[in-house]
Each structure stands twice: as structure tokens, then as C-alpha cells.
């Protein structure tokens, strides 16, 4: 099971590399860092998609969110959170994205999938309340999707 975790997390991190030049994919606030990214599910391997019950399709996207409690001298500690996620397209249509909590070893992250169309730009709005925190973290990211 650990190799599945490593493969999934590695795949998600690799997907961040091309985007890192365009935008920082994390938000640091109130002692927490929220990592977030969105990508087409077609880039997932069949094994990973099957393990997480994700539909692989060039017409589906996936949102991946993790919340880390900042701790000096460390990479932080993953924490559970209540996360409300929605996407808005350029015409103003809003879609709620249900997220599922995934726990593997010490890792905690949230995933949700949604439909996409070619050349669509979505703005994702996240309202995050880490367990034990009193203040919500509001953040957003924007991603354009292309279908080959």
C-alpha cells in the first residue's frame, strides 16, 4: 500500500512542476499551509485511478487539496479539515465539488472530480477550516484545461 501512496503523491507533485512557473499552488495563513492543484484525470495511470475510484477521462478534472499545520524546523503535520470547494467558469456558472478525505499512513488529502470541456478556464474557490482552528482559510486557484 505504501508504494501506491508514493506513486499517487509523486504523480500529484509531478503535475505541479509545469504549473509552478505560472502560480504558487499553496496558501499559507494562520499557521497552516493549504496545497491545492487541479488537473485532467486522463493523466492518471489506470492503477491509480482504479485505486481511488476516479474516472480517467479527458473530459474529467480532479481537484487535490491537502492541509499542513506549520511547525518550525519541520515540513509540518498533515491535518484533517472541513473543505468547501467550488468551481466557477468564465460565464459565471458555479459548480460545487464534493471532496473525499483520503488517509494513507501519515498523509491526509482531499480529492474530488468534475466535468471539463476544451479550452475551459475554471477558478476554484476553497473555504478551509482545519481541525482545531478557529479561522477559515479562503483561497483560490485558476486552471485552464485542454482536451486533445
Long-range contacts (C-beta under 8 A, 24 or more apart in sequence): 1-104, 2-104, 2-105, 4-47, 4-48, 4-51, 4-104, 5-104, 5-105, 5-107, 7-45, 7-47, 7-48, 8-48, 8-51, 8-52, 8-104, 9-107, 11-43, 11-44, 11-45, 11-48, 12-37, 12-64, 15-39, 15-43, 19-143, 23-141, 23-142, 25-141, 27-137, 27-139, 28-70, 29-135, 29-137, 29-139, 30-133, 30-135, 30-137, 31-69, 31-70, 31-133, 32-67, 32-68, 32-69, 32-70, 32-79, 32-128, 32-130, 32-133, 32-137, 33-67, 33-68, 33-70, 33-76, 34-65, 34-66, 34-67, 34-68, 34-126, 34-128, 34-137, 34-139, 35-64, 35-65, 35-66, 35-67, 35-68, 36-63, 36-64, 36-65, 36-124, 36-126, 36-139, 36-141, 37-63, 37-64, 37-141, 37-143, 38-62, 38-63, 38-64, 38-122, 38-124, 38-141, 38-143, 39-64, 39-143, 40-116, 40-145, 40-147, 41-113, 52-102, 52-111, 54-111, 54-113, 55-113, 58-147, 58-148, 59-115, 59-116, 59-117, 59-147, 60-113, 60-114, 60-115, 60-116, 61-113, 61-114, 61-115, 61-116, 61-122, 61-143, 61-145, 62-111, 62-112, 62-113, 62-114, 63-87, 63-97, 63-99, 63-110, 63-111, 63-112, 63-113, 63-114, 63-124, 64-109, 64-110, 64-111, 65-99, 65-109, 65-110, 65-111, 65-126, 65-128, 66-107, 66-108, 66-109, 66-110, 67-108, 67-128, 67-130, 69-130, 77-106, 78-106, 78-107, 78-108, 78-109, 79-108, 79-130, 79-131, 79-132, 80-108, 80-130, 80-131, 81-110, 81-128, 81-129, 81-130, 81-131, 82-128, 82-129, 82-131, 83-110, 83-126, 83-127, 83-128, 83-129, 84-126, 84-127, 85-110, 85-112, 85-124, 85-125, 85-126, 85-127, 86-124, 86-125, 87-114, 87-122, 87-123, 87-124, 87-125, 88-122, 88-123, 88-125, 89-120, 89-121, 89-122, 90-120, 90-121, 97-124, 116-145, 116-147, 117-145, 117-147, 118-145, 118-146, 118-147, 119-144, 119-145, 119-146, 120-144, 120-145, 121-145
